[in-house]
Amino acid sequence: MKLHPIVAVVLTLALVVQPPSLSAQSAEATEDPSRWRRWALAGAGALVLGGIASFTDQAGDQARTGVCDQTTCVVVVGSLLGAGLGYLLGSEMDKRAVQKYREGPTIDVDLNSVELSEGSTGLVDSRRGVYTLNRVGVDFVDEDLIRSSLIQGFQPRAGAMIMDDALLVLATNTQVLGVQVPDPFGEPVELAGGGAAAVAALDGQSIALGEPGRLQRMAVQGSAASPSLMEEQTIDLTGLPAAIALGAGGAVVWTLEDSTMVARNPATLAQVGAVSLPGRGSSVSFAGPLALVAMGNEGAAMVDISDPTQPALNTVLTAMDFAYDAVALDGRIYVAAGAQGVFVYDGRGGEEPSREGVIRDTDFAGDLLVRDGRLYILDRAANRLYRM
């Protein structure tokens, strides 16, 4: 007895594309309500390839030999192949949906943005606006989100403002530069050779420079148009200071050295306290008695720094795959997580922060900045600066 091709497709679907049982659906809905794509695409794939197989087989109108020598067999094989391909594709889509569900709901926010130069990698705050670092130089974005290309011809790794915001100090792999800003914009002046991985302003006339195996305090001399550096203090380190930041009030300078957060005296750079982290820190910001440290695939750490001589690890936020930066604003904690977006936590309860959701308006959230009570997000993929 021969089966009609349509009947063959329907029977194949009934045997292969079986949805989960009612109990399984209920349990799955509690965990994630969006695991239906594998079944929908399996059914669609079976119908499409089964239909194509039936049409082409009948249109060929020629004798067949071999294992599959009837139209029904051809249709069943085509339907099975389509169901399998659809199931695999749907499973990947379900996997992404499950991950998105577990990350938290999408948070809708009002964002304004401005396009930046290609290869944007970092942000430097100033009283007049935001300097954005990129692969070929520096852009300046003013209060109205209007961008101007400042200087080009080198790739800065980090930057800091000094001399009452008249001098922008930039660290590259091979040198440390000073640029007079904002009016007139000066030509880059080499302040030191050898480069640096991190730089931070310690006061109006001094900066801290971090490079592999060494941390320096340097005095900036001369004018913003013609600056120079004089070494004031140098200490040896065992690793690379990935970030340097002056704490509130300027009483302590914090450095991230591999998987240790170190408190240092700003004048002597002597260590006054330290705390081990579960991962290698890459950026640090402050929120009252807490420090927020981004640690890549280990998440973002919250460190109690109320006593710099005895800093203590408070908790670690680990919902994201990779934490690039973390800041706090109005009691909420924001963690830049690359392609996943910006994770938002409510830290106003006094206990462990609760996850509110994810801002998914960016392609790749890499850097964050809080300025004048507003959040800035650097999208490294789209080369845009967003302001919330």
Short mmCIF file of the C-alpha atoms (twelve columns), coordinates in Angstrom:
data_MODEL
# 
_entry.id   MODEL 
# 
loop_
_atom_site.group_PDB 
_atom_site.id 
_atom_site.type_symbol 
_atom_site.label_atom_id 
_atom_site.label_alt_id 
_atom_site.label_comp_id 
_atom_site.label_asym_id 
_atom_site.label_seq_id 
_atom_site.Cartn_x 
_atom_site.Cartn_y 
_atom_site.Cartn_z 
_atom_site.pdbx_PDB_model_num 
ATOM 1   C CA . MET A 1   0.000  0.000  0.000   1 
ATOM 2   C CA . LYS A 2   1.331  3.441  -0.980  1 
ATOM 3   C CA . LEU A 3   0.932  6.484  1.238   1 
ATOM 4   C CA . HIS A 4   0.051  9.862  -0.188  1 
ATOM 5   C CA . PRO A 5   3.064  12.237 0.223   1 
ATOM 6   C CA . ILE A 6   1.063  14.653 2.388   1 
ATOM 7   C CA . VAL A 7   0.041  11.813 4.701   1 
ATOM 8   C CA . ALA A 8   3.696  10.792 4.921   1 
ATOM 9   C CA . VAL A 9   4.706  14.297 5.992   1 
ATOM 10  C CA . VAL A 10  1.977  14.438 8.643   1 
ATOM 11  C CA . LEU A 11  2.934  11.043 10.071  1 
ATOM 12  C CA . THR A 12  6.586  12.049 10.159  1 
ATOM 13  C CA . LEU A 13  5.720  15.216 12.063  1 
ATOM 14  C CA . ALA A 14  3.634  13.239 14.539  1 
ATOM 15  C CA . LEU A 15  6.499  10.835 15.202  1 
ATOM 16  C CA . VAL A 16  9.419  13.264 15.224  1 
ATOM 17  C CA . VAL A 17  8.188  16.699 16.274  1 
ATOM 18  C CA . GLN A 18  6.562  15.921 19.585  1 
ATOM 19  C CA . PRO A 19  6.140  18.856 21.982  1 
ATOM 20  C CA . PRO A 20  7.027  18.328 25.644  1 
ATOM 21  C CA . SER A 21  4.437  16.784 27.895  1 
ATOM 22  C CA . LEU A 22  2.114  18.996 29.894  1 
ATOM 23  C CA . SER A 23  4.075  18.425 33.086  1 
ATOM 24  C CA . ALA A 24  7.339  19.161 31.311  1 
ATOM 25  C CA . GLN A 25  5.860  22.318 29.826  1 
ATOM 26  C CA . SER A 26  4.744  23.494 33.239  1 
ATOM 27  C CA . ALA A 27  8.132  22.847 34.822  1 
ATOM 28  C CA . GLU A 28  9.887  24.473 31.880  1 
ATOM 29  C CA . ALA A 29  7.626  27.519 32.002  1 
ATOM 30  C CA . THR A 30  8.638  28.126 35.584  1 
ATOM 31  C CA . GLU A 31  12.275 28.159 34.553  1 
ATOM 32  C CA . ASP A 32  11.878 29.778 31.152  1 
ATOM 33  C CA . PRO A 33  8.745  30.319 29.045  1 
ATOM 34  C CA . SER A 34  10.467 30.569 25.692  1 
ATOM 35  C CA . ARG A 35  11.723 27.087 24.739  1 
ATOM 36  C CA . TRP A 36  9.351  26.550 21.804  1 
ATOM 37  C CA . ARG A 37  11.542 27.505 18.876  1 
ATOM 38  C CA . ARG A 38  13.134 24.077 18.454  1 
ATOM 39  C CA . TRP A 39  9.729  22.461 17.961  1 
ATOM 40  C CA . ALA A 40  8.347  25.193 15.715  1 
ATOM 41  C CA . LEU A 41  11.382 25.146 13.437  1 
ATOM 42  C CA . ALA A 42  11.497 21.342 13.413  1 
ATOM 43  C CA . GLY A 43  7.900  21.298 12.185  1 
ATOM 44  C CA . ALA A 44  8.542  24.011 9.639   1 
ATOM 45  C CA . GLY A 45  11.696 22.261 8.416   1 
ATOM 46  C CA . ALA A 46  9.861  18.953 8.004   1 
ATOM 47  C CA . LEU A 47  7.052  20.579 6.034   1 
ATOM 48  C CA . VAL A 48  9.374  22.575 3.786   1 
ATOM 49  C CA . LEU A 49  11.914 19.863 2.930   1 
ATOM 50  C CA . GLY A 50  9.242  17.188 2.843   1 
ATOM 51  C CA . GLY A 51  7.200  19.265 0.418   1 
ATOM 52  C CA . ILE A 52  10.219 20.043 -1.729  1 
ATOM 53  C CA . ALA A 53  11.176 16.362 -1.825  1 
ATOM 54  C CA . SER A 54  7.651  15.371 -2.867  1 
ATOM 55  C CA . PHE A 55  7.480  18.005 -5.594  1 
ATOM 56  C CA . THR A 56  10.882 17.320 -7.094  1 
ATOM 57  C CA . ASP A 57  10.427 13.557 -6.917  1 
ATOM 58  C CA . GLN A 58  7.099  13.625 -8.737  1 
ATOM 59  C CA . ALA A 59  8.298  16.228 -11.229 1 
ATOM 60  C CA . GLY A 60  11.258 14.027 -12.142 1 
ATOM 61  C CA . ASP A 61  8.927  11.249 -13.321 1 
ATOM 62  C CA . GLN A 62  11.683 8.714  -13.734 1 
ATOM 63  C CA . ALA A 63  12.312 5.234  -12.490 1 
ATOM 64  C CA . ARG A 64  14.161 4.910  -9.196  1 
ATOM 65  C CA . THR A 65  16.248 2.121  -7.863  1 
ATOM 66  C CA . GLY A 66  17.907 1.642  -4.531  1 
ATOM 67  C CA . VAL A 67  16.790 1.780  -0.926  1 
ATOM 68  C CA . CYS A 68  14.393 4.715  -1.318  1 
ATOM 69  C CA . ASP A 69  12.521 3.855  -4.520  1 
ATOM 70  C CA . GLN A 70  9.087  5.325  -3.707  1 
ATOM 71  C CA . THR A 71  7.820  8.879  -3.370  1 
ATOM 72  C CA . THR A 72  6.684  8.175  0.195   1 
ATOM 73  C CA . CYS A 73  10.196 7.170  1.195   1 
ATOM 74  C CA . VAL A 74  11.720 10.261 -0.398  1 
ATOM 75  C CA . VAL A 75  9.233  12.486 1.428   1 
ATOM 76  C CA . VAL A 76  9.887  10.810 4.782   1 
ATOM 77  C CA . VAL A 77  13.644 11.190 4.397   1 
ATOM 78  C CA . GLY A 78  13.248 14.845 3.380   1 
ATOM 79  C CA . SER A 79  10.914 15.499 6.290   1 
ATOM 80  C CA . LEU A 80  13.311 13.886 8.774   1 
ATOM 81  C CA . LEU A 81  16.210 15.923 7.429   1 
ATOM 82  C CA . GLY A 82  14.185 19.140 7.602   1 
ATOM 83  C CA . ALA A 83  12.983 18.352 11.110  1 
ATOM 84  C CA . GLY A 84  16.533 17.695 12.270  1 
ATOM 85  C CA . LEU A 85  17.946 20.873 10.780  1 
ATOM 86  C CA . GLY A 86  15.044 22.914 12.135  1 
ATOM 87  C CA . TYR A 87  15.450 21.386 15.583  1 
ATOM 88  C CA . LEU A 88  19.170 22.223 15.704  1 
ATOM 89  C CA . LEU A 89  18.585 25.804 14.590  1 
ATOM 90  C CA . GLY A 90  15.689 26.214 17.006  1 
ATOM 91  C CA . SER A 91  17.737 24.784 19.865  1 
ATOM 92  C CA . GLU A 92  20.394 27.450 19.345  1 
ATOM 93  C CA . MET A 93  17.716 30.134 19.298  1 
ATOM 94  C CA . ASP A 94  16.181 28.664 22.459  1 
ATOM 95  C CA . LYS A 95  19.584 28.630 24.112  1 
ATOM 96  C CA . ARG A 96  20.034 32.337 23.452  1 
ATOM 97  C CA . ALA A 97  16.488 33.008 24.661  1 
ATOM 98  C CA . VAL A 98  17.097 31.032 27.870  1 
ATOM 99  C CA . GLN A 99  20.286 32.984 28.548  1 
ATOM 100 C CA . LYS A 100 18.495 36.269 27.954  1 
ATOM 101 C CA . TYR A 101 15.658 35.174 30.256  1 
ATOM 102 C CA . ARG A 102 18.047 34.248 33.050  1 
ATOM 103 C CA . GLU A 103 19.943 37.518 32.693  1 
ATOM 104 C CA . GLY A 104 16.772 39.405 33.535  1 
ATOM 105 C CA . PRO A 105 14.148 41.507 31.804  1 
ATOM 106 C CA . THR A 106 15.060 44.200 29.336  1 
ATOM 107 C CA . ILE A 107 15.109 47.644 30.924  1 
ATOM 108 C CA . ASP A 108 13.880 50.404 28.641  1 
ATOM 109 C CA . VAL A 109 15.694 53.691 29.168  1 
ATOM 110 C CA . ASP A 110 15.863 56.978 27.297  1 
ATOM 111 C CA . LEU A 111 19.258 57.249 25.651  1 
ATOM 112 C CA . ASN A 112 20.831 59.992 23.576  1 
ATOM 113 C CA . SER A 113 23.966 59.204 21.651  1 
ATOM 114 C CA . VAL A 114 26.730 60.561 19.470  1 
ATOM 115 C CA . GLU A 115 28.909 58.779 16.932  1 
ATOM 116 C CA . LEU A 116 32.601 58.478 17.781  1 
ATOM 117 C CA . SER A 117 35.775 57.722 15.867  1 
ATOM 118 C CA . GLU A 118 36.375 54.102 14.988  1 
ATOM 119 C CA . GLY A 119 37.895 51.843 17.643  1 
ATOM 120 C CA . SER A 120 36.754 53.711 20.782  1 
ATOM 121 C CA . THR A 121 38.261 52.096 23.879  1 
ATOM 122 C CA . GLY A 122 37.908 54.351 26.929  1 
ATOM 123 C CA . LEU A 123 36.503 57.441 28.640  1 
ATOM 124 C CA . VAL A 124 38.103 60.314 30.543  1 
ATOM 125 C CA . ASP A 125 35.905 62.710 32.505  1 
ATOM 126 C CA . SER A 126 36.412 66.459 32.706  1 
ATOM 127 C CA . ARG A 127 34.424 69.474 33.824  1 
ATOM 128 C CA . ARG A 128 33.729 70.515 30.227  1 
ATOM 129 C CA . GLY A 129 32.775 67.163 28.766  1 
ATOM 130 C CA . VAL A 130 34.031 63.650 28.050  1 
ATOM 131 C CA . TYR A 131 37.211 62.676 26.242  1 
ATOM 132 C CA . THR A 132 36.906 59.369 24.385  1 
ATOM 133 C CA . LEU A 133 40.006 57.341 23.623  1 
ATOM 134 C CA . ASN A 134 40.232 55.413 20.372  1 
ATOM 135 C CA . ARG A 135 42.705 53.522 18.216  1 
ATOM 136 C CA . VAL A 136 43.896 56.627 16.403  1 
ATOM 137 C CA . GLY A 137 43.702 59.374 19.028  1 
ATOM 138 C CA . VAL A 138 41.163 61.226 21.155  1 
ATOM 139 C CA . ASP A 139 37.697 62.708 20.589  1 
ATOM 140 C CA . PHE A 140 35.958 65.314 22.739  1 
ATOM 141 C CA . VAL A 141 32.213 65.210 23.415  1 
ATOM 142 C CA . ASP A 142 30.689 68.328 24.963  1 
ATOM 143 C CA . GLU A 143 27.599 68.769 27.145  1 
ATOM 144 C CA . ASP A 144 25.336 68.804 24.076  1 
ATOM 145 C CA . LEU A 145 26.779 65.501 22.812  1 
ATOM 146 C CA . ILE A 146 28.597 67.227 19.972  1 
ATOM 147 C CA . ARG A 147 31.833 65.497 19.031  1 
ATOM 148 C CA . SER A 148 35.044 67.032 17.805  1 
ATOM 149 C CA . SER A 149 38.179 65.136 16.832  1 
ATOM 150 C CA . LEU A 150 40.907 66.371 19.142  1 
ATOM 151 C CA . ILE A 151 44.180 64.711 18.237  1 
ATOM 152 C CA . GLN A 152 45.238 61.777 16.080  1 
ATOM 153 C CA . GLY A 153 48.308 59.730 15.337  1 
ATOM 154 C CA . PHE A 154 48.658 57.457 18.393  1 
ATOM 155 C CA . GLN A 155 46.703 54.920 20.442  1 
ATOM 156 C CA . PRO A 156 46.144 55.897 24.082  1 
ATOM 157 C CA . ARG A 157 45.541 53.230 26.726  1 
ATOM 158 C CA . ALA A 158 44.487 55.507 29.585  1 
ATOM 159 C CA . GLY A 159 44.108 59.183 30.408  1 
ATOM 160 C CA . ALA A 160 43.672 61.686 33.237  1 
ATOM 161 C CA . MET A 161 42.950 65.391 33.643  1 
ATOM 162 C CA . ILE A 162 45.267 67.651 35.642  1 
ATOM 163 C CA . MET A 163 46.195 71.328 36.072  1 
ATOM 164 C CA . ASP A 164 42.630 72.435 36.687  1 
ATOM 165 C CA . ASP A 165 41.459 70.452 33.655  1 
ATOM 166 C CA . ALA A 166 43.844 72.330 31.360  1 
ATOM 167 C CA . LEU A 167 46.116 69.339 30.639  1 
ATOM 168 C CA . LEU A 168 45.098 65.906 29.381  1 
ATOM 169 C CA . VAL A 169 47.720 63.275 30.226  1 
ATOM 170 C CA . LEU A 170 47.635 60.206 27.989  1 
ATOM 171 C CA . ALA A 171 49.445 56.903 28.448  1 
ATOM 172 C CA . THR A 172 50.357 54.791 25.413  1 
ATOM 173 C CA . ASN A 173 52.449 51.650 25.021  1 
ATOM 174 C CA . THR A 174 55.557 53.641 24.169  1 
ATOM 175 C CA . GLN A 175 55.228 57.069 25.769  1 
ATOM 176 C CA . VAL A 176 53.310 59.397 28.067  1 
ATOM 177 C CA . LEU A 177 51.885 62.494 26.380  1 
ATOM 178 C CA . GLY A 178 50.450 65.792 27.570  1 
ATOM 179 C CA . VAL A 179 47.899 67.772 25.553  1 
ATOM 180 C CA . GLN A 180 46.715 71.273 26.401  1 
ATOM 181 C CA . VAL A 181 42.898 71.497 26.376  1 
ATOM 182 C CA . PRO A 182 40.382 72.738 25.547  1 
ATOM 183 C CA . ASP A 183 41.063 76.076 23.899  1 
ATOM 184 C CA . PRO A 184 43.362 76.123 22.138  1 
ATOM 185 C CA . PHE A 185 43.960 72.410 21.640  1 
ATOM 186 C CA . GLY A 186 47.715 71.975 21.809  1 
ATOM 187 C CA . GLU A 187 49.976 69.539 20.055  1 
ATOM 188 C CA . PRO A 188 50.890 66.401 22.027  1 
ATOM 189 C CA . VAL A 189 54.027 66.882 24.114  1 
ATOM 190 C CA . GLU A 190 56.048 63.833 25.144  1 
ATOM 191 C CA . LEU A 191 56.323 63.780 28.923  1 
ATOM 192 C CA . ALA A 192 58.034 60.433 29.400  1 
ATOM 193 C CA . GLY A 193 59.272 57.532 27.343  1 
ATOM 194 C CA . GLY A 194 58.560 53.882 27.945  1 
ATOM 195 C CA . GLY A 195 54.786 54.195 28.083  1 
ATOM 196 C CA . ALA A 196 52.392 53.207 30.862  1 
ATOM 197 C CA . ALA A 197 49.385 50.962 31.370  1 
ATOM 198 C CA . ALA A 198 47.501 53.206 33.795  1 
ATOM 199 C CA . VAL A 199 47.477 56.856 34.826  1 
ATOM 200 C CA . ALA A 200 45.554 58.827 37.442  1 
ATOM 201 C CA . ALA A 201 45.606 62.362 38.819  1 
ATOM 202 C CA . LEU A 202 46.683 62.521 42.467  1 
ATOM 203 C CA . ASP A 203 46.223 66.256 42.917  1 
ATOM 204 C CA . GLY A 204 46.373 69.397 40.804  1 
ATOM 205 C CA . GLN A 205 50.052 68.949 39.963  1 
ATOM 206 C CA . SER A 206 50.875 65.250 40.367  1 
ATOM 207 C CA . ILE A 207 49.979 62.010 38.626  1 
ATOM 208 C CA . ALA A 208 50.500 58.312 39.256  1 
ATOM 209 C CA . LEU A 209 51.847 56.168 36.415  1 
ATOM 210 C CA . GLY A 210 51.673 52.398 36.414  1 
ATOM 211 C CA . GLU A 211 53.719 50.123 34.204  1 
ATOM 212 C CA . PRO A 212 54.842 46.500 34.507  1 
ATOM 213 C CA . GLY A 213 56.802 46.124 37.727  1 
ATOM 214 C CA . ARG A 214 56.707 49.797 38.694  1 
ATOM 215 C CA . LEU A 215 54.478 52.520 40.131  1 
ATOM 216 C CA . GLN A 216 55.546 56.172 40.010  1 
ATOM 217 C CA . ARG A 217 54.411 59.477 41.426  1 
ATOM 218 C CA . MET A 218 55.319 62.267 39.006  1 
ATOM 219 C CA . ALA A 219 55.048 66.028 39.441  1 
ATOM 220 C CA . VAL A 220 53.809 67.959 36.412  1 
ATOM 221 C CA . GLN A 221 55.832 71.100 35.952  1 
ATOM 222 C CA . GLY A 222 55.618 74.089 33.639  1 
ATOM 223 C CA . SER A 223 52.425 75.209 31.923  1 
ATOM 224 C CA . ALA A 224 49.725 73.249 30.151  1 
ATOM 225 C CA . ALA A 225 51.175 74.457 26.854  1 
ATOM 226 C CA . SER A 226 54.700 73.313 27.739  1 
ATOM 227 C CA . PRO A 227 54.541 70.647 30.462  1 
ATOM 228 C CA . SER A 228 57.205 68.328 31.797  1 
ATOM 229 C CA . LEU A 229 57.417 65.579 34.405  1 
ATOM 230 C CA . MET A 230 59.659 65.227 37.442  1 
ATOM 231 C CA . GLU A 231 59.892 61.954 39.332  1 
ATOM 232 C CA . GLU A 232 58.875 62.244 42.970  1 
ATOM 233 C CA . GLN A 233 58.507 58.635 44.077  1 
ATOM 234 C CA . THR A 234 59.008 55.184 42.544  1 
ATOM 235 C CA . ILE A 235 58.228 51.766 43.993  1 
ATOM 236 C CA . ASP A 236 58.722 48.314 42.549  1 
ATOM 237 C CA . LEU A 237 55.768 45.997 41.997  1 
ATOM 238 C CA . THR A 238 55.528 42.299 41.315  1 
ATOM 239 C CA . GLY A 239 52.901 42.685 38.585  1 
ATOM 240 C CA . LEU A 240 51.101 45.142 36.368  1 
ATOM 241 C CA . PRO A 241 48.860 47.849 37.872  1 
ATOM 242 C CA . ALA A 242 45.854 47.532 35.560  1 
ATOM 243 C CA . ALA A 243 44.084 50.556 37.048  1 
ATOM 244 C CA . ILE A 244 44.814 53.439 39.419  1 
ATOM 245 C CA . ALA A 245 42.142 55.561 41.097  1 
ATOM 246 C CA . LEU A 246 42.181 58.212 43.793  1 
ATOM 247 C CA . GLY A 247 39.623 57.552 46.501  1 
ATOM 248 C CA . ALA A 248 37.111 60.089 47.760  1 
ATOM 249 C CA . GLY A 249 38.800 62.913 49.618  1 
ATOM 250 C CA . GLY A 250 42.181 62.060 48.141  1 
ATOM 251 C CA . ALA A 251 43.416 60.290 51.272  1 
ATOM 252 C CA . VAL A 252 44.052 56.951 49.547  1 
ATOM 253 C CA . VAL A 253 45.061 55.908 46.054  1 
ATOM 254 C CA . TRP A 254 43.898 52.453 45.002  1 
ATOM 255 C CA . THR A 255 45.679 50.199 42.534  1 
ATOM 256 C CA . LEU A 256 44.550 46.949 40.937  1 
ATOM 257 C CA . GLU A 257 47.566 44.649 40.830  1 
ATOM 258 C CA . ASP A 258 46.677 41.292 39.287  1 
ATOM 259 C CA . SER A 259 44.071 39.801 41.661  1 
ATOM 260 C CA . THR A 260 44.788 42.189 44.554  1 
ATOM 261 C CA . MET A 261 43.310 45.590 45.324  1 
ATOM 262 C CA . VAL A 262 45.877 47.698 47.156  1 
ATOM 263 C CA . ALA A 263 45.415 50.874 49.209  1 
ATOM 264 C CA . ARG A 264 48.384 53.234 49.069  1 
ATOM 265 C CA . ASN A 265 49.481 56.532 50.547  1 
ATOM 266 C CA . PRO A 266 49.192 59.095 47.699  1 
ATOM 267 C CA . ALA A 267 52.351 60.924 48.773  1 
ATOM 268 C CA . THR A 268 54.710 57.983 49.296  1 
ATOM 269 C CA . LEU A 269 52.856 55.223 47.401  1 
ATOM 270 C CA . ALA A 270 53.495 52.983 50.410  1 
ATOM 271 C CA . GLN A 271 50.963 50.204 50.905  1 
ATOM 272 C CA . VAL A 272 48.547 50.729 53.782  1 
ATOM 273 C CA . GLY A 273 46.092 47.912 53.100  1 
ATOM 274 C CA . ALA A 274 45.106 45.235 50.595  1 
ATOM 275 C CA . VAL A 275 42.403 42.695 49.794  1 
ATOM 276 C CA . SER A 276 42.502 39.639 47.559  1 
ATOM 277 C CA . LEU A 277 39.951 39.450 44.762  1 
ATOM 278 C CA . PRO A 278 38.499 36.342 43.103  1 
ATOM 279 C CA . GLY A 279 39.723 37.586 39.724  1 
ATOM 280 C CA . ARG A 280 42.069 40.003 37.987  1 
ATOM 281 C CA . GLY A 281 40.722 43.538 38.337  1 
ATOM 282 C CA . SER A 282 40.587 45.825 35.312  1 
ATOM 283 C CA . SER A 283 38.682 48.917 36.507  1 
ATOM 284 C CA . VAL A 284 37.623 50.450 39.810  1 
ATOM 285 C CA . SER A 285 35.081 53.092 40.826  1 
ATOM 286 C CA . PHE A 286 33.685 54.246 44.158  1 
ATOM 287 C CA . ALA A 287 30.270 54.563 45.792  1 
ATOM 288 C CA . GLY A 288 30.566 55.864 49.330  1 
ATOM 289 C CA . PRO A 289 32.211 53.189 51.487  1 
ATOM 290 C CA . LEU A 290 32.226 50.700 48.610  1 
ATOM 291 C CA . ALA A 291 34.523 50.133 45.658  1 
ATOM 292 C CA . LEU A 292 33.265 48.426 42.508  1 
ATOM 293 C CA . VAL A 293 35.861 46.346 40.682  1 
ATOM 294 C CA . ALA A 294 35.296 44.792 37.255  1 
ATOM 295 C CA . MET A 295 37.059 41.426 37.022  1 
ATOM 296 C CA . GLY A 296 36.295 40.104 33.550  1 
ATOM 297 C CA . ASN A 297 34.865 36.590 33.533  1 
ATOM 298 C CA . GLU A 298 34.864 36.540 37.351  1 
ATOM 299 C CA . GLY A 299 32.189 39.244 37.496  1 
ATOM 300 C CA . ALA A 300 32.189 42.491 39.474  1 
ATOM 301 C CA . ALA A 301 33.320 42.713 43.098  1 
ATOM 302 C CA . MET A 302 31.951 45.008 45.771  1 
ATOM 303 C CA . VAL A 303 34.662 45.866 48.302  1 
ATOM 304 C CA . ASP A 304 34.147 47.581 51.656  1 
ATOM 305 C CA . ILE A 305 36.767 50.350 51.820  1 
ATOM 306 C CA . SER A 306 35.421 52.179 54.895  1 
ATOM 307 C CA . ASP A 307 38.717 51.234 56.563  1 
ATOM 308 C CA . PRO A 308 41.476 51.442 53.912  1 
ATOM 309 C CA . THR A 309 43.871 49.570 56.174  1 
ATOM 310 C CA . GLN A 310 41.490 46.595 56.184  1 
ATOM 311 C CA . PRO A 311 39.461 46.529 52.968  1 
ATOM 312 C CA . ALA A 312 37.106 43.575 52.790  1 
ATOM 313 C CA . LEU A 313 35.375 41.751 49.943  1 
ATOM 314 C CA . ASN A 314 31.644 42.272 50.327  1 
ATOM 315 C CA . THR A 315 30.013 40.357 47.483  1 
ATOM 316 C CA . VAL A 316 30.546 39.431 43.832  1 
ATOM 317 C CA . LEU A 317 28.041 39.984 41.035  1 
ATOM 318 C CA . THR A 318 28.356 37.075 38.607  1 
ATOM 319 C CA . ALA A 319 25.263 37.067 36.361  1 
ATOM 320 C CA . MET A 320 27.215 38.434 33.383  1 
ATOM 321 C CA . ASP A 321 29.646 36.447 31.238  1 
ATOM 322 C CA . PHE A 322 32.302 39.170 31.400  1 
ATOM 323 C CA . ALA A 323 32.427 42.396 33.420  1 
ATOM 324 C CA . TYR A 324 34.250 45.238 31.657  1 
ATOM 325 C CA . ASP A 325 33.359 48.098 33.999  1 
ATOM 326 C CA . ALA A 326 31.137 48.874 36.995  1 
ATOM 327 C CA . VAL A 327 29.785 52.119 38.475  1 
ATOM 328 C CA . ALA A 328 27.069 53.252 40.879  1 
ATOM 329 C CA . LEU A 329 24.414 55.928 40.408  1 
ATOM 330 C CA . ASP A 330 21.493 56.815 42.692  1 
ATOM 331 C CA . GLY A 331 21.729 53.585 44.648  1 
ATOM 332 C CA . ARG A 332 21.905 51.376 41.578  1 
ATOM 333 C CA . ILE A 333 24.903 49.459 40.303  1 
ATOM 334 C CA . TYR A 334 25.599 49.267 36.582  1 
ATOM 335 C CA . VAL A 335 27.930 46.638 35.115  1 
ATOM 336 C CA . ALA A 336 29.072 46.829 31.484  1 
ATOM 337 C CA . ALA A 337 28.950 43.306 30.085  1 
ATOM 338 C CA . GLY A 338 29.934 43.666 26.446  1 
ATOM 339 C CA . ALA A 339 27.476 42.119 23.988  1 
ATOM 340 C CA . GLN A 340 25.074 41.266 26.820  1 
ATOM 341 C CA . GLY A 341 24.482 44.955 27.580  1 
ATOM 342 C CA . VAL A 342 24.524 46.737 30.934  1 
ATOM 343 C CA . PHE A 343 23.354 44.808 33.989  1 
ATOM 344 C CA . VAL A 344 21.426 46.866 36.527  1 
ATOM 345 C CA . TYR A 345 21.292 46.036 40.245  1 
ATOM 346 C CA . ASP A 346 19.324 47.709 43.014  1 
ATOM 347 C CA . GLY A 347 21.770 48.352 45.832  1 
ATOM 348 C CA . ARG A 348 19.512 50.527 47.974  1 
ATOM 349 C CA . GLY A 349 18.345 47.744 50.291  1 
ATOM 350 C CA . GLY A 350 21.528 47.648 52.337  1 
ATOM 351 C CA . GLU A 351 21.973 43.925 51.654  1 
ATOM 352 C CA . GLU A 352 23.188 42.040 48.600  1 
ATOM 353 C CA . PRO A 353 22.065 43.939 45.478  1 
ATOM 354 C CA . SER A 354 19.092 42.515 43.608  1 
ATOM 355 C CA . ARG A 355 19.242 42.248 39.829  1 
ATOM 356 C CA . GLU A 356 16.640 44.440 38.115  1 
ATOM 357 C CA . GLY A 357 17.419 43.605 34.498  1 
ATOM 358 C CA . VAL A 358 19.616 44.499 31.558  1 
ATOM 359 C CA . ILE A 359 19.901 47.547 29.313  1 
ATOM 360 C CA . ARG A 360 20.207 45.996 25.853  1 
ATOM 361 C CA . ASP A 361 20.270 49.106 23.647  1 
ATOM 362 C CA . THR A 362 24.001 48.795 22.932  1 
ATOM 363 C CA . ASP A 363 25.947 46.429 20.696  1 
ATOM 364 C CA . PHE A 364 28.915 46.141 23.064  1 
ATOM 365 C CA . ALA A 365 28.920 48.004 26.385  1 
ATOM 366 C CA . GLY A 366 32.576 48.332 27.316  1 
ATOM 367 C CA . ASP A 367 33.018 51.401 29.534  1 
ATOM 368 C CA . LEU A 368 30.838 53.374 31.940  1 
ATOM 369 C CA . LEU A 369 31.065 56.867 33.398  1 
ATOM 370 C CA . VAL A 370 28.902 58.743 35.883  1 
ATOM 371 C CA . ARG A 371 28.934 62.459 35.261  1 
ATOM 372 C CA . ASP A 372 26.608 65.171 36.605  1 
ATOM 373 C CA . GLY A 373 24.168 62.550 37.818  1 
ATOM 374 C CA . ARG A 374 23.905 60.812 34.428  1 
ATOM 375 C CA . LEU A 375 25.221 57.521 33.124  1 
ATOM 376 C CA . TYR A 376 27.428 57.410 30.031  1 
ATOM 377 C CA . ILE A 377 27.889 54.122 28.147  1 
ATOM 378 C CA . LEU A 378 30.638 53.570 25.595  1 
ATOM 379 C CA . ASP A 379 29.579 51.160 22.860  1 
ATOM 380 C CA . ARG A 380 32.827 49.792 21.476  1 
ATOM 381 C CA . ALA A 381 31.183 47.906 18.604  1 
ATOM 382 C CA . ALA A 382 28.933 50.706 17.326  1 
ATOM 383 C CA . ASN A 383 31.502 53.416 18.227  1 
ATOM 384 C CA . ARG A 384 28.849 55.486 19.986  1 
ATOM 385 C CA . LEU A 385 28.648 57.248 23.330  1 
ATOM 386 C CA . TYR A 386 25.236 56.920 24.988  1 
ATOM 387 C CA . ARG A 387 23.934 59.144 27.763  1 
ATOM 388 C CA . MET A 388 21.065 58.032 29.945  1 
# 
